[in-house]
Amino acid sequence: MSRYRGPRLKKIRRLGALPGLTSKKPISGSHPKTQLFRFRKRPEYSLRLHEKQKLRFHYGLTERQLLRYVHMAGKAKGPTGQVLLQLLEMRLDNIIFRLGMASTIPGARQLVNHRHILVNGRIVDIPSYRCKPRDIITTKDKQGSKTLVQNSIASFSQKKKKLPYHLTRDSSQYQYKGLVNQIIDRKWVGLKINELLVVEYYSR
């Protein structure tokens, strides 16, 4: 199954806020049917599927990719749901998004694919690259790369968004640099989700 390339606001109306998918917001009251479903009691399978879909569309994963991350989290030490979120949050495309260097995760993925991003001084063109503490994320020393990131950071600053505690950003006129301080804590995850329901969905 390929990544979702259809209407993004349609997914937001059905699943709720997905900041990684798009920065747009649906018009209030534009989809009255959504309000009816919120008050209807939903079966447990539907709730689990809903949370799984939120996770998948927010981080821009295929079903196969998400399943692989669930298996990895299950083999690691610690609560499976928390480890799963940490694995997804430490992806390079998500780190760039959380640093404000791209307005969405698809936008961050495009920066990586087009070789605008360096990790520890080397070009990395794999969006799923897993960042580690003390990794340094920078833009390529070319004006085109800097301009793309500059526009996103300006928008990030205008919206007065806070950087998560595990990241540090240094913006200058010469280069945009981000530092991964540590593995992310659960409270700093950028998506409101019940990860236990996701684990239950795949363990059935």
C-alpha positions in Angstrom: 0.0 0.0 0.0 1.5 3.4 -1.0 1.4 6.5 1.1 -1.8 8.5 1.2 -1.9 11.3 -1.4 -5.5 12.2 -1.3 -7.4 15.1 0.4 -5.7 15.7 3.7 -8.5 17.7 5.3 -10.8 14.8 4.7 -8.6 12.7 7.0 -8.4 15.4 9.6 -12.2 15.7 9.8 -12.4 11.9 10.3 -9.5 11.3 12.6 -8.9 14.7 14.4 -5.8 16.9 14.4 -2.9 15.6 12.4 -0.2 18.3 12.5 2.3 16.1 10.7 0.0 15.6 7.7 -0.9 19.2 7.0 -0.8 22.6 8.6 -4.3 23.5 7.3 -7.3 23.3 9.5 -10.9 22.4 8.4 -13.5 25.1 8.6 -15.6 24.8 11.7 -18.9 23.2 11.1 -18.1 22.3 7.5 -18.7 18.6 8.1 -21.8 18.2 10.3 -21.7 14.3 10.1 -18.5 14.3 12.0 -20.3 15.7 15.1 -22.8 12.9 15.1 -20.1 10.2 15.1 -18.4 11.8 18.1 -21.5 11.1 20.3 -22.1 7.6 19.0 -20.8 4.7 21.1 -18.1 3.0 19.0 -17.1 -0.7 19.2 -13.6 -1.4 20.6 -12.3 -2.5 17.2 -13.3 0.8 15.7 -11.6 2.7 18.5 -8.3 0.8 17.9 -8.5 1.2 14.2 -9.1 4.9 14.6 -6.0 5.3 16.8 -3.9 3.2 14.4 -5.0 5.3 11.4 -4.1 8.5 13.3 -0.6 7.3 14.0 -0.1 6.1 10.4 -1.3 9.2 8.7 0.4 11.6 11.1 3.8 10.1 10.5 3.1 9.3 6.8 3.7 5.6 7.0 2.5 2.7 4.9 0.8 -0.2 6.7 3.8 -2.4 6.2 6.2 0.2 7.7 4.0 0.7 10.8 3.7 -3.0 11.4 7.5 -3.2 11.2 7.9 -0.5 13.9 5.3 -2.3 16.1 7.4 -5.5 15.9 10.6 -3.5 16.7 8.9 -1.9 19.7 7.7 -5.3 20.9 11.3 -6.7 21.0 12.7 -3.6 22.8 12.9 -3.0 26.5 10.1 -0.9 28.0 6.4 -0.5 27.3 5.7 -1.3 23.7 3.4 1.7 23.1 5.9 4.2 24.5 8.8 2.6 22.6 6.8 2.7 19.4 6.2 6.4 19.7 9.9 7.0 20.5 10.9 5.1 17.3 8.6 7.2 15.2 9.5 10.5 16.8 13.2 9.8 16.3 12.8 9.4 12.5 14.8 12.0 10.6 11.8 13.4 8.7 9.9 13.9 12.0 12.9 15.5 13.7 13.1 18.1 10.9 9.4 18.7 11.3 9.6 19.1 15.1 12.6 21.5 14.6 10.3 23.7 12.5 12.5 23.3 9.4 9.5 22.0 7.5 5.8 22.7 8.0 4.7 19.1 7.7 6.3 15.7 7.7 5.7 15.2 4.0 7.5 18.5 3.5 10.4 17.3 5.7 10.5 14.0 3.7 10.9 16.0 0.5 13.8 18.0 2.0 15.6 14.7 2.9 14.8 13.0 -0.5 16.2 16.0 -2.4 19.4 15.9 -0.3 19.1 19.3 1.4 19.8 17.8 4.9 23.0 16.7 6.6 23.4 14.6 9.7 26.7 15.0 11.5 28.1 16.7 8.3 27.0 14.0 5.9 24.1 14.1 3.5 21.3 11.7 4.5 18.6 11.0 1.9 16.6 8.4 3.9 13.6 9.9 5.7 13.3 6.9 8.0 16.9 7.3 9.3 16.8 6.9 13.1 18.4 9.9 14.8 20.3 9.4 18.0 21.3 11.6 20.9 24.0 14.1 20.0 23.2 14.0 16.3 23.5 17.3 14.6 21.0 18.2 11.8 22.0 20.9 9.4 21.0 22.3 6.0 23.3 22.0 3.0 25.5 25.0 2.5 23.6 26.3 -0.5 21.2 29.2 -0.7 18.4 27.1 -2.2 18.5 24.8 0.8 18.6 27.6 3.3 15.7 29.5 1.7 13.4 26.4 1.9 14.1 26.0 5.6 14.1 29.7 6.4 10.5 30.1 5.3 9.3 27.2 7.5 11.2 28.5 10.6 9.7 31.9 10.1 6.2 30.4 10.1 7.1 28.2 13.1 8.2 31.3 15.0 5.1 33.3 14.1 2.9 30.6 15.5 4.9 30.7 18.7 5.4 26.9 18.7 7.6 25.4 21.4 10.4 23.1 20.6 10.2 19.8 22.4 12.6 19.4 25.3 14.8 16.8 23.5 15.7 19.1 20.6 17.7 22.4 20.3 17.7 24.7 17.3 20.3 27.3 16.4 19.3 29.6 13.6 21.7 32.0 12.1 22.1 33.8 8.8 24.7 31.3 7.8 23.2 28.0 8.7 20.2 26.3 10.4 21.3 23.7 12.9 19.3 21.3 15.1 20.7 19.1 17.9 19.1 15.9 19.3 19.7 16.1 23.0 18.1 12.8 24.1 15.4 10.3 23.4 12.1 12.0 23.5 9.9 11.7 26.6 6.3 10.5 26.2 4.9 13.9 27.3 6.6 15.7 24.4 5.1 13.5 21.6 3.5 15.8 19.1 0.3 13.8 18.6 -2.6 13.2 20.9 -3.0 9.5 20.8 -3.7 6.4 22.9 -0.8 4.2 21.9 -2.1 1.3 23.9 -5.0 1.0 21.5 -2.6 0.8 18.6 -0.7 -2.0 20.3 -3.9 -3.8 21.1 -5.0 -3.5 17.4 -1.9 -5.4 16.2 -1.9 -7.9 19.1 -5.4 -9.2 18.3 
